[in-house]
Amino acid sequence: MSDSENMGQAGCASGILERNISALEKKSAELAGDLREYEGADVELLRARNGLYTFKYDGRFFHSSYDPLKEATGQVDDILVKKPDWVVLFGLGCGYHIKLFIEKGHEKLIVFEPKMDILHSVLSAVDLSEELSGGSVFLFNDTLSATHCIRDYVDGMDSLLSYQPGPYRTTFQKEFSDFTNKVQNAYTTTQVAIKTNIDSRLPWIENYLENFNYFPETPSIDVLRGRFKGKPMVVVGAGPSLNKNGHLLKEIKGKAVIIAAITAYKPLLRLGVVPDFVIGGERIDMPEYFTNSDTDKEVHLILAEVASPKLFERKMKSKFTFFNAFSNLSTEQAQMWGCRYFASIGGSVTTSALDMGIMFGCDPVIFVGQDLAFGDGETHVSGGVYEGQQLTIDSKNGTGRIDWDYADGRTGRVDYTILWLKGLNGSPVASKFDWVTFHQWFETYMHYMKKEDMSQKVINATEGGAYIDGMEHISLEEAIKRHVHEDIYIDTVIESAVSARIPVDFKALGKSLVQMRDGLVYIRKQAVKIFKEVEKIRASFKLLGLTPELVKNVKKIEALEKSLFDMTRKTPFLWEALTAYTHQLKEQLREEVSESQEEQFKVDVETIEKTYTEVGEMTKKLLPLFDSAINMVESRVVEPKSLQQSEPVR
């Protein structure tokens, strides 16, 4: 690689910078704009003894002063020996690493440069436009964008290796620590999300179909769009700090919309506060969250469309449904239920509550009890579903354990990996993956609000736990003093909104359900065919071993799979359901082939058999639920016409 190839000396500095910026624009438009507007001092690029670029920062060379390319080549080779799927670089340097990785065939790169003066100087002198144009090469100057990239592009099954040259790690210790924590947090949550999605997918679908019986009488939450414009809202989480200031909410009852996470409901009652709304999305029934008394009947309940049907049966003042865009059932059918709004969901009901508050027109939205971190020996505020909590943290090994005594007499234990967030006082606070996910979502949401120049304020009056960038951090007492003054007639507003509800389109729902039901029948038939082929292969393998003819039979299974996936790809819900159950197959195919071809063949066949057994079981569970939902919809159509197909469903 020659000097001219590395340094892109053709053209003036401004021309090089513009080419680099143009390459960045599609993937990092905000960074491209910042580079164009940059007016700060640049770092002086120096020449090493072999004529290539290097530079000093704080008196320290960031590349070899003799041969930067040779130095970078050794570093890149050491990384590639480990065969990572993705490499995350802390520090752009003079671009040697990017060029070498791509030259050696590795194009999945996320590069973070902490200093704009270095970034602007290097991109003004080194032509990286070709490298930056690559589909899987990303360059960032802010940690938020870098962590978004990890969550959006890095499959949780991919391996990720972080690398930082010594001068970067030493010179920018604070930035390195913050970046490393956020990268690890983002990667961990991506990995966990896969398992959560697989474990939850079928129960979510089952709940949604069973909730068909309740949706007609449960308005979508967007009937309240703009109904509380300019009114304050308080979102109450169940963090340990709620004990510090939760009692202050008594004085603002009727002057602010109070919406509590389901886990914070009983702790609030203990503090003498009856919230206006409780929001929940639990996929299983959790009766211990409620009082089962007349107090529950004073509260409006907001439920996710995939929440447990038992929650929809609760005797509350009223109920509302919110739909989410992560379920293809919901995205296809929400509008048929009269919903024009998908809650922006960050994994927690309090994240959803923020988005709803903005949709309601509330200003400001004030958070309390949103710690997102462990308290002093506690995970949650007392008075809720936990009668006792014992928290053990081993900071040295980065692990911890929580022992719970539940209100219903059960006990529980969870082992976890410690993740770190910036605390309110600037020091790190211990957290765990789900709270970190919520934290990332909050910061992303605040970034979006700022970018869109939205005028509504969001205040974090939690007084404990993690700092959330973009929110205003003040005490609850101060927030009340500044923003909570006038009476709000909440029930009157709700009654007026519900009376204007959009009617349900039962005919459209019926057509949608029948199409999905028939698709499930097709999936079941294909799964049975695949299963039968596997049985033939097993018998032949046992009798004759691994023969060329047997390999052809495996190709026949691949053809059946292709037909199955081609069909389901046309219907998002079916694709979603199928891919959740073929995840294990994907995982198996990623593993290295066994030294023994016969052993590998046996493992592959067993995995296919297990996968399609589960696919068959999935259709067996869902088909009766679809039939029941179809029957309910038919009964609601003014002039019923049979929606059933001639073929019976078993």
C-alpha positions as CSV (number, residue, x, y, z in Angstrom):
1,M,0.0,0.0,0.0
2,S,1.7,3.2,-1.2
3,D,1.8,6.6,0.5
4,S,-0.6,8.0,-2.1
5,E,-3.1,5.2,-1.7
6,N,-3.1,5.7,2.1
7,M,-3.2,9.4,2.3
8,G,-5.3,10.3,-0.7
9,Q,-3.1,13.2,-1.6
10,A,-4.9,14.0,-4.9
11,G,-6.9,17.2,-4.6
12,C,-6.8,19.9,-2.0
13,A,-7.8,19.4,1.7
14,S,-11.2,20.9,1.2
15,G,-11.9,18.5,-1.6
16,I,-10.9,15.5,0.5
17,L,-13.0,16.7,3.4
18,E,-16.1,17.1,1.1
19,R,-15.7,13.6,-0.3
20,N,-15.5,12.2,3.1
21,I,-18.5,14.1,4.3
22,S,-20.5,13.1,1.3
23,A,-19.7,9.4,2.1
24,L,-20.8,9.9,5.7
25,E,-24.1,11.6,4.9
26,K,-26.2,8.6,4.3
27,K,-25.3,6.8,7.5
28,S,-24.3,9.7,9.8
29,A,-26.1,12.8,8.5
30,E,-25.7,14.6,11.9
31,L,-21.9,14.1,12.0
32,A,-21.6,15.2,8.4
33,G,-23.4,18.4,9.3
34,D,-21.2,19.0,12.3
35,L,-18.1,18.5,10.2
36,R,-19.3,21.1,7.7
37,E,-20.0,23.6,10.4
38,Y,-16.8,23.0,12.5
39,E,-14.8,26.1,13.0
40,G,-12.5,25.0,15.8
41,A,-8.7,24.5,15.8
42,D,-7.3,21.5,13.9
43,V,-4.6,19.1,15.0
44,E,-1.4,19.4,13.1
45,L,-0.7,16.2,11.1
46,L,3.0,15.4,11.1
47,R,5.1,13.1,8.8
48,A,6.7,10.0,10.2
49,R,10.1,9.0,8.9
50,N,8.7,7.0,6.1
51,G,6.6,10.0,5.0
52,L,3.2,8.8,6.2
53,Y,1.0,10.8,8.5
54,T,1.0,10.7,12.3
55,F,0.1,13.4,14.9
56,K,0.6,14.4,18.5
57,Y,-2.1,15.1,21.1
58,D,-1.2,16.3,24.6
59,G,2.4,15.8,23.7
60,R,1.9,12.1,22.8
61,F,2.3,10.5,19.4
62,F,-0.8,8.6,18.3
63,H,1.0,6.6,15.6
64,S,4.5,5.4,15.2
65,S,6.9,8.2,14.3
66,Y,8.8,5.7,12.2
67,D,6.3,3.5,10.3
68,P,2.6,4.0,11.2
69,L,1.4,1.6,8.6
70,K,3.6,-1.3,9.9
71,E,2.4,-0.6,13.4
72,A,-1.3,-0.6,12.4
73,T,-0.8,-3.8,10.3
74,G,0.4,-5.7,13.3
75,Q,-2.5,-4.5,15.4
76,V,-5.1,-5.4,12.7
77,D,-3.6,-8.8,12.2
78,D,-3.8,-9.6,15.9
79,I,-7.5,-8.6,15.9
80,L,-8.4,-10.7,12.8
81,V,-6.8,-13.8,14.3
82,K,-9.7,-13.8,16.8
83,K,-12.3,-13.8,13.9
84,P,-14.8,-11.3,15.3
85,D,-18.0,-10.6,13.3
86,W,-17.7,-6.9,14.2
87,V,-14.8,-4.7,15.3
88,V,-15.5,-1.6,17.4
89,L,-12.6,0.9,17.2
90,F,-12.1,3.6,19.8
91,G,-10.2,6.1,17.8
92,L,-10.0,6.9,14.1
93,G,-6.3,7.9,14.1
94,C,-5.2,8.6,10.6
95,G,-7.4,6.0,9.1
96,Y,-4.9,3.2,8.8
97,H,-7.0,0.6,10.7
98,I,-10.1,1.2,8.5
99,K,-8.2,0.8,5.3
100,L,-6.3,-2.3,6.5
101,F,-9.4,-4.0,7.8
102,I,-11.2,-3.5,4.5
103,E,-8.2,-4.5,2.5
104,K,-8.0,-7.7,4.4
105,G,-11.7,-8.5,3.8
106,H,-13.3,-7.4,7.1
107,E,-15.9,-4.7,6.5
108,K,-18.1,-4.8,9.6
109,L,-16.6,-1.8,11.5
110,I,-17.9,0.7,14.0
111,V,-15.4,3.5,14.6
112,F,-15.7,6.1,17.3
113,E,-13.5,9.2,17.4
114,P,-13.9,11.1,20.7
115,K,-12.4,14.4,19.5
116,M,-13.8,16.6,16.8
117,D,-10.5,18.4,16.2
118,I,-8.8,15.0,15.4
119,L,-11.7,13.9,13.2
120,H,-11.8,17.1,11.2
121,S,-8.1,17.2,10.7
122,V,-7.8,13.7,9.5
123,L,-10.8,13.8,7.2
124,S,-9.4,17.0,5.7
125,A,-6.2,15.2,4.8
126,V,-6.9,11.5,4.3
127,D,-9.4,10.3,1.7
128,L,-11.5,7.6,3.4
129,S,-14.6,8.2,1.2
130,E,-14.5,4.8,-0.4
131,E,-14.1,3.0,2.9
132,L,-16.8,5.1,4.6
133,S,-19.2,4.4,1.7
134,G,-19.2,0.7,2.6
135,G,-22.5,-0.6,3.8
136,S,-21.2,-1.9,7.1
137,V,-18.6,0.7,8.0
138,F,-19.8,3.3,10.4
139,L,-18.0,6.4,11.9
140,F,-19.3,8.4,14.9
141,N,-18.3,11.2,17.2
142,D,-21.0,10.7,19.8
143,T,-21.6,7.7,22.0
144,L,-25.4,7.7,21.5
145,S,-25.2,7.2,17.8
146,A,-22.5,4.5,18.2
147,T,-24.7,2.5,20.6
148,H,-27.7,3.0,18.4
149,C,-25.7,1.5,15.5
150,I,-24.8,-1.6,17.7
151,R,-28.4,-2.2,18.6
152,D,-29.6,-1.6,15.0
153,Y,-27.0,-3.5,13.0
154,V,-25.2,-6.0,15.3
155,D,-27.1,-9.2,15.5
156,G,-27.1,-10.5,19.1
157,M,-25.6,-13.7,17.8
158,D,-22.6,-11.9,16.3
159,S,-19.3,-11.7,18.1
160,L,-18.1,-8.2,18.8
161,L,-14.5,-7.2,19.6
162,S,-13.6,-3.7,20.9
163,Y,-10.1,-2.4,20.2
164,Q,-8.4,0.9,21.3
165,P,-4.8,1.9,20.5
166,G,-2.8,2.7,23.7
167,P,-2.5,6.4,23.1
168,Y,-6.3,6.8,22.8
169,R,-7.0,4.7,25.9
170,T,-4.4,6.7,28.0
171,T,-5.2,10.2,26.7
172,F,-9.0,10.0,26.8
173,Q,-9.6,7.8,29.9
174,K,-13.0,9.4,30.8
175,E,-14.3,9.2,27.3
176,F,-12.9,5.6,26.9
177,S,-14.6,4.5,30.1
178,D,-18.0,6.0,29.2
179,F,-17.8,4.6,25.6
180,T,-16.8,1.1,26.8
181,N,-19.7,0.9,29.3
182,K,-22.2,2.0,26.7
183,V,-20.9,-0.3,24.0
184,Q,-21.1,-3.2,26.5
185,N,-24.5,-2.2,27.6
186,A,-25.8,-2.0,24.1
187,Y,-24.3,-5.3,23.1
188,T,-25.6,-7.1,26.2
189,T,-29.2,-5.8,25.7
190,T,-29.1,-6.9,22.0
191,Q,-28.1,-10.4,23.1
192,V,-30.8,-10.6,25.8
193,A,-33.4,-9.2,23.4
194,I,-33.1,-12.2,21.2
195,K,-33.9,-14.6,24.0
196,T,-36.6,-12.4,25.4
197,N,-38.3,-12.2,22.0
198,I,-38.2,-15.9,21.4
199,D,-39.4,-16.7,24.9
200,S,-42.2,-14.2,24.7
201,R,-43.4,-14.3,21.1
202,L,-45.9,-17.1,21.3
203,P,-47.5,-16.0,24.7
204,W,-47.8,-12.5,23.2
205,I,-49.6,-13.8,20.2
206,E,-51.9,-16.0,22.3
207,N,-52.7,-13.1,24.6
208,Y,-53.5,-10.8,21.7
209,L,-56.0,-13.3,20.2
210,E,-57.6,-14.0,23.5
211,N,-58.0,-10.2,24.1
212,F,-60.2,-10.0,21.0
213,N,-63.1,-10.4,23.5
214,Y,-62.1,-7.2,25.3
215,F,-60.8,-4.9,22.6
216,P,-64.3,-3.9,21.3
217,E,-65.1,-2.4,24.8
218,T,-61.6,-1.0,25.4
219,P,-60.7,2.2,23.5
220,S,-57.3,2.8,22.1
221,I,-55.3,5.2,24.3
222,D,-55.0,7.7,21.4
223,V,-58.6,8.8,22.0
224,L,-56.8,11.1,24.5
225,R,-54.6,12.6,21.9
226,G,-54.1,16.3,22.7
227,R,-56.8,16.2,25.4
228,F,-54.4,17.3,28.2
229,K,-52.5,20.0,26.2
230,G,-50.3,22.1,28.4
231,K,-51.2,20.1,31.6
232,P,-48.4,18.5,33.7
233,M,-48.1,14.8,33.9
234,V,-46.2,12.8,36.6
235,V,-44.9,9.3,35.6
236,V,-44.2,7.2,38.6
237,G,-41.7,4.3,38.5
238,A,-41.0,1.8,41.3
239,G,-37.4,2.7,42.0
240,P,-36.1,2.8,45.5
241,S,-35.9,6.6,45.6
242,L,-39.7,6.9,45.4
243,N,-39.6,6.7,49.2
244,K,-37.8,10.0,49.3
245,N,-40.4,12.1,47.6
246,G,-43.4,10.1,46.6
247,H,-45.5,11.5,49.5
248,L,-45.3,15.0,47.8
249,L,-47.7,13.7,45.0
250,K,-50.6,13.9,47.5
251,E,-50.7,17.7,47.2
252,I,-50.9,17.6,43.4
253,K,-53.8,15.1,43.0
254,G,-56.2,16.7,40.6
255,K,-53.7,19.2,39.4
256,A,-51.5,16.9,37.4
257,V,-52.2,13.7,35.4
258,I,-50.5,11.0,37.6
259,I,-49.7,7.7,35.7
260,A,-48.1,4.9,37.7
261,A,-46.2,1.9,36.5
262,I,-48.1,-1.2,37.7
263,T,-45.2,-2.0,40.0
264,A,-45.6,1.4,41.6
265,Y,-49.3,1.3,42.2
266,K,-49.4,-0.2,45.7
267,P,-46.3,1.7,46.9
268,L,-48.1,4.9,45.9
269,L,-51.2,3.9,47.8
270,R,-49.1,3.3,50.9
271,L,-47.8,6.9,50.5
272,G,-51.4,8.1,50.4
273,V,-51.6,8.7,46.6
274,V,-54.2,7.2,44.3
275,P,-52.9,7.7,40.7
276,D,-55.2,8.6,37.8
277,F,-53.8,5.9,35.6
278,V,-52.0,2.6,36.1
279,I,-50.1,1.3,33.1
280,G,-49.1,-2.4,32.6
281,G,-48.0,-4.8,29.9
282,E,-47.4,-8.1,31.9
283,R,-48.0,-11.1,29.7
284,I,-49.2,-13.2,32.7
285,D,-51.7,-12.3,35.4
286,M,-50.2,-10.5,38.4
287,P,-53.1,-10.1,40.9
288,E,-50.6,-9.1,43.7
289,Y,-50.1,-5.7,41.9
290,F,-53.7,-4.8,42.8
291,T,-55.7,-4.2,46.0
292,N,-58.9,-6.0,44.8
293,S,-60.8,-3.4,46.6
294,D,-62.9,-0.3,45.8
295,T,-59.7,1.7,45.4
296,D,-59.0,-0.1,42.1
297,K,-62.3,1.2,40.8
298,E,-61.0,4.8,41.2
299,V,-58.2,4.2,38.7
300,H,-58.1,4.0,34.9
301,L,-56.0,1.1,33.6
302,I,-53.9,1.3,30.4
303,L,-52.9,-2.1,29.0
304,A,-50.7,-3.3,26.2
305,E,-52.6,-5.2,23.5
306,V,-50.5,-8.3,24.4
307,A,-51.1,-8.1,28.2
308,S,-52.6,-11.0,30.0
309,P,-56.4,-11.4,29.4
310,K,-56.8,-11.6,33.1
311,L,-55.7,-7.9,33.4
312,F,-58.5,-6.9,31.0
313,E,-61.0,-8.6,33.3
314,R,-60.0,-6.5,36.3
315,K,-62.7,-4.2,37.8
316,M,-61.2,-0.7,37.3
317,K,-62.8,2.7,36.6
318,S,-62.1,2.2,32.9
319,K,-59.5,0.5,30.6
320,F,-57.5,1.7,27.5
321,T,-55.4,-0.3,25.1
322,F,-52.1,0.7,23.5
323,F,-50.7,-1.1,20.5
324,N,-47.0,-1.5,19.7
325,A,-45.1,-1.6,16.4
326,F,-43.0,-4.6,17.4
327,S,-45.8,-7.0,16.7
328,N,-46.9,-7.6,13.2
329,L,-50.3,-8.6,14.3
330,S,-50.7,-5.2,15.9
331,T,-49.3,-3.2,12.9
332,E,-51.7,-4.9,10.5
333,Q,-54.8,-4.7,12.7
334,A,-54.5,-1.7,15.0
335,Q,-56.2,0.7,12.6
336,M,-59.0,-1.8,12.3
337,W,-59.6,-1.4,16.0
338,G,-59.8,2.4,15.6
339,C,-56.2,3.1,16.6
340,R,-54.0,5.6,14.8
341,Y,-51.1,5.5,17.3
342,F,-48.3,3.1,18.2
343,A,-46.7,3.7,21.5
344,S,-42.9,4.1,21.3
345,I,-41.9,1.3,23.5
346,G,-38.5,1.0,25.2
347,G,-39.2,-2.2,27.1
348,S,-40.8,-0.5,30.1
349,V,-44.2,0.8,30.8
350,T,-42.7,4.1,32.0
351,T,-41.0,4.6,28.6
352,S,-44.3,4.1,27.0
353,A,-45.9,6.5,29.4
354,L,-43.5,9.2,28.4
355,D,-44.5,8.8,24.7
356,M,-48.2,8.8,25.7
357,G,-47.7,12.0,27.8
358,I,-46.2,13.7,24.8
359,M,-49.1,12.4,22.6
360,F,-51.6,13.7,25.2
361,G,-50.0,17.2,24.9
362,C,-48.8,17.2,28.5
363,D,-46.2,19.7,29.5
364,P,-44.1,19.1,31.4
365,V,-43.7,15.3,31.9
366,I,-42.2,14.7,35.3
367,F,-40.5,11.5,36.3
368,V,-40.2,10.1,39.9
369,G,-39.0,6.7,41.0
370,Q,-37.2,6.2,37.7
371,D,-33.8,5.1,39.3
372,L,-32.7,2.6,36.6
373,A,-30.1,1.5,39.2
374,F,-29.7,-0.4,42.4
375,G,-30.5,1.5,45.6
376,D,-29.0,0.8,49.0
377,G,-29.7,-2.9,49.2
378,E,-32.9,-2.5,47.2
379,T,-34.1,-3.0,43.6
380,H,-37.6,-1.5,44.0
381,V,-39.4,0.8,46.4
382,S,-40.9,-1.0,49.5
383,G,-44.6,-1.6,49.8
384,G,-45.0,-3.3,46.4
385,V,-44.9,-7.0,45.4
386,Y,-41.6,-7.5,47.3
387,E,-41.9,-8.2,51.0
388,G,-38.1,-8.5,51.3
389,Q,-35.1,-7.9,49.1
390,Q,-31.5,-8.9,49.6
391,L,-29.0,-7.4,47.2
392,T,-25.4,-8.7,46.8
393,I,-23.0,-7.0,44.4
394,D,-19.5,-8.2,43.6
395,S,-18.0,-5.2,41.8
396,K,-14.7,-6.9,41.4
397,N,-16.1,-9.7,39.3
398,G,-18.9,-7.6,37.8
399,T,-21.7,-9.9,39.1
400,G,-24.5,-9.7,41.5
401,R,-27.4,-11.6,43.0
402,I,-30.9,-10.6,44.1
403,D,-33.0,-12.6,46.5
404,W,-36.7,-11.7,46.7
405,D,-39.5,-12.6,49.0
406,Y,-42.8,-11.9,47.1
407,A,-46.0,-10.7,48.6
408,D,-47.8,-14.0,47.6
409,G,-45.3,-16.1,49.6
410,R,-43.0,-17.1,46.7
411,T,-39.3,-16.5,46.8
412,G,-37.0,-15.8,43.9
413,R,-33.3,-15.5,43.1
414,V,-31.7,-13.8,40.1
415,D,-28.0,-13.7,39.1
416,Y,-27.0,-10.9,36.8
417,T,-24.1,-9.1,35.2
418,I,-23.4,-5.6,36.5
419,L,-23.6,-2.8,34.0
420,W,-22.7,0.8,34.9
421,L,-24.5,4.1,34.2
422,K,-23.6,7.6,35.0
423,G,-25.3,8.6,38.3
424,L,-26.9,11.8,39.3
425,N,-23.8,12.9,41.1
426,G,-21.6,12.1,38.2
427,S,-20.2,8.8,39.6
428,P,-21.1,5.4,38.2
429,V,-24.1,3.6,39.6
430,A,-24.6,-0.2,39.3
431,S,-27.4,-1.3,37.0
432,K,-28.5,-4.3,35.0
433,F,-29.4,-5.0,31.4
434,D,-33.1,-4.3,31.4
435,W,-32.7,-0.9,33.2
436,V,-29.8,-0.1,30.8
437,T,-32.1,-0.8,27.9
438,F,-34.7,1.7,29.3
439,H,-31.9,4.2,30.0
440,Q,-30.7,4.0,26.4
441,W,-34.3,4.4,25.1
442,F,-34.8,7.5,27.3
443,E,-31.7,9.2,26.0
444,T,-32.6,8.4,22.5
445,Y,-36.0,9.8,22.9
446,M,-34.7,13.0,24.5
447,H,-32.2,13.3,21.6
448,Y,-35.2,13.0,19.1
449,M,-37.2,15.6,21.0
450,K,-34.3,18.0,20.8
451,K,-33.6,17.3,17.1
452,E,-37.3,17.9,16.3
453,D,-37.3,21.1,18.3
454,M,-40.2,19.9,20.5
455,S,-41.2,22.4,23.1
456,Q,-42.6,20.1,25.8
457,K,-40.3,19.7,28.8
458,V,-39.3,16.4,30.4
459,I,-38.1,16.6,34.0
460,N,-36.3,13.9,36.0
461,A,-37.3,14.5,39.6
462,T,-36.3,11.0,40.7
463,E,-33.6,12.2,43.1
464,G,-31.7,8.9,42.9
465,G,-30.1,6.5,40.5
466,A,-29.0,7.3,36.9
467,Y,-28.6,10.6,35.2
468,I,-30.6,10.7,31.9
469,D,-29.0,13.0,29.4
470,G,-31.5,15.4,27.8
471,M,-33.9,15.6,30.8
472,E,-33.9,18.5,33.3
473,H,-32.8,17.2,36.7
474,I,-34.5,19.0,39.6
475,S,-36.2,18.0,42.9
476,L,-39.9,17.0,42.8
477,E,-40.6,19.8,45.2
478,E,-39.1,22.3,42.8
479,A,-40.9,20.8,39.8
480,I,-44.2,21.1,41.6
481,K,-43.5,24.7,42.6
482,R,-42.7,25.6,39.0
483,H,-45.2,23.7,37.0
484,V,-48.2,22.4,39.0
485,H,-50.9,25.0,39.8
486,E,-54.3,24.6,38.2
487,D,-57.1,22.0,38.7
488,I,-57.6,19.4,35.9
489,Y,-61.0,17.7,35.5
490,I,-59.5,14.4,34.4
491,D,-62.6,12.2,34.3
492,T,-64.6,14.8,32.3
493,V,-61.8,14.9,29.7
494,I,-61.8,11.1,29.5
495,E,-65.6,10.8,29.1
496,S,-65.5,13.3,26.3
497,A,-62.6,11.6,24.5
498,V,-64.1,8.1,24.8
499,S,-67.5,9.3,23.3
500,A,-65.6,10.3,20.2
501,R,-63.9,6.9,19.7
502,I,-63.4,5.7,16.1
503,P,-65.7,2.6,15.4
504,V,-64.1,-0.8,15.0
505,D,-63.9,-2.2,11.4
506,F,-65.0,-5.8,12.1
507,K,-65.2,-6.8,8.4
508,A,-61.6,-5.8,7.8
509,L,-60.5,-7.7,10.9
510,G,-62.3,-10.8,9.7
511,K,-60.5,-10.8,6.4
512,S,-57.2,-10.3,8.1
513,L,-57.7,-13.1,10.5
514,V,-58.8,-15.6,7.8
515,Q,-55.7,-14.8,5.7
516,M,-53.5,-15.4,8.7
517,R,-55.3,-18.5,9.8
518,D,-55.0,-20.0,6.3
519,G,-51.3,-19.2,6.3
520,L,-50.9,-21.1,9.6
521,V,-52.6,-24.1,8.0
522,Y,-50.0,-24.0,5.2
523,I,-47.1,-23.7,7.6
524,R,-48.4,-26.7,9.5
525,K,-48.6,-28.8,6.3
526,Q,-45.1,-27.9,5.3
527,A,-43.7,-28.6,8.8
528,V,-45.3,-32.1,8.6
529,K,-43.7,-32.7,5.2
530,I,-40.3,-31.7,6.6
531,F,-40.8,-33.8,9.6
532,K,-41.6,-36.9,7.5
533,E,-38.5,-36.3,5.3
534,V,-36.4,-36.2,8.5
535,E,-37.8,-39.5,9.6
536,K,-36.8,-41.0,6.2
537,I,-33.3,-39.6,6.5
538,R,-32.9,-41.0,10.0
539,A,-34.0,-44.5,8.9
540,S,-31.7,-44.4,5.8
541,F,-28.7,-43.1,7.8
542,K,-29.1,-45.8,10.4
543,L,-29.2,-48.5,7.7
544,L,-26.6,-47.2,5.2
545,G,-24.7,-44.4,6.8
546,L,-24.0,-41.1,5.1
547,T,-24.6,-41.7,1.4
548,P,-24.7,-39.3,-1.6
549,E,-28.4,-40.1,-1.9
550,L,-29.0,-39.0,1.7
551,V,-27.3,-35.7,1.0
552,K,-29.8,-35.2,-1.8
553,N,-32.7,-35.8,0.6
554,V,-31.3,-33.0,2.8
555,K,-31.4,-30.7,-0.2
556,K,-35.1,-31.7,-0.5
557,I,-35.7,-30.4,3.0
558,E,-33.9,-27.1,2.1
559,A,-36.3,-26.8,-0.9
560,L,-39.3,-27.3,1.4
561,E,-37.9,-24.7,3.8
562,K,-37.4,-22.2,1.0
563,S,-41.0,-22.6,-0.2
564,L,-42.2,-22.2,3.4
565,F,-40.2,-19.0,3.9
566,D,-41.1,-17.5,0.5
567,M,-44.8,-17.9,1.3
568,T,-44.6,-16.5,4.9
569,R,-42.5,-13.6,3.8
570,K,-45.6,-12.2,2.1
571,T,-47.5,-12.1,5.5
572,P,-45.5,-10.3,8.2
573,F,-47.2,-12.0,11.1
574,L,-46.5,-15.5,9.7
575,W,-42.9,-14.5,9.0
576,E,-42.5,-13.2,12.6
577,A,-44.0,-16.4,14.1
578,L,-41.9,-18.7,12.0
579,T,-38.6,-17.0,12.4
580,A,-39.0,-17.0,16.2
581,Y,-39.1,-20.8,16.1
582,T,-36.3,-21.3,13.5
583,H,-33.9,-19.3,15.6
584,Q,-32.3,-22.4,17.0
585,L,-31.8,-23.7,13.4
586,K,-30.0,-20.4,12.5
587,E,-27.9,-20.7,15.6
588,Q,-26.8,-24.3,14.7
589,L,-25.9,-23.3,11.1
590,R,-23.6,-20.6,12.4
591,E,-21.5,-23.1,14.4
592,E,-18.3,-24.5,12.9
593,V,-18.6,-27.8,11.2
594,S,-17.7,-30.8,13.3
595,E,-14.5,-32.6,12.5
596,S,-16.6,-35.7,11.7
597,Q,-18.9,-35.2,8.7
598,E,-21.2,-37.9,10.0
599,E,-21.5,-36.3,13.5
600,Q,-22.2,-32.9,11.9
601,F,-24.9,-34.5,9.7
602,K,-26.6,-36.1,12.8
603,V,-26.5,-32.8,14.7
604,D,-28.0,-30.9,11.7
605,V,-30.8,-33.5,11.3
606,E,-31.6,-33.4,15.0
607,T,-31.8,-29.6,14.9
608,I,-34.1,-29.5,11.9
609,E,-36.4,-32.1,13.6
610,K,-36.6,-30.2,16.8
611,T,-37.2,-26.9,15.1
612,Y,-40.1,-28.1,13.0
613,T,-41.6,-30.1,15.8
614,E,-41.8,-26.7,17.6
615,V,-43.2,-25.0,14.5
616,G,-45.9,-27.7,14.4
617,E,-46.7,-27.2,18.1
618,M,-46.9,-23.5,17.5
619,T,-49.6,-23.8,14.8
620,K,-51.5,-26.4,16.9
621,K,-51.8,-23.8,19.7
622,L,-52.6,-20.8,17.5
623,L,-55.2,-22.3,15.1
624,P,-58.0,-22.7,17.7
625,L,-57.4,-19.1,18.9
626,F,-57.7,-17.8,15.4
627,D,-61.0,-19.7,15.0
628,S,-62.3,-18.3,18.2
629,A,-61.3,-14.7,17.1
630,I,-62.9,-15.2,13.7
631,N,-66.1,-16.3,15.4
632,M,-66.2,-13.3,17.7
633,V,-65.6,-10.9,14.7
634,E,-68.4,-12.6,12.7
635,S,-70.8,-12.1,15.5
636,R,-70.1,-8.4,15.4
637,V,-70.6,-7.9,11.7
638,V,-74.1,-6.4,11.0
639,E,-74.8,-8.9,8.2
640,P,-72.7,-11.9,9.1
641,K,-71.2,-13.8,6.2
642,S,-69.2,-17.0,6.8
643,L,-65.5,-16.2,7.0
644,Q,-64.6,-19.9,7.5
645,Q,-62.8,-21.8,4.7
646,S,-64.1,-25.2,3.6
647,E,-61.1,-27.0,5.1
648,P,-61.6,-27.8,8.8
649,V,-58.8,-26.8,11.2
650,R,-57.4,-29.4,13.5
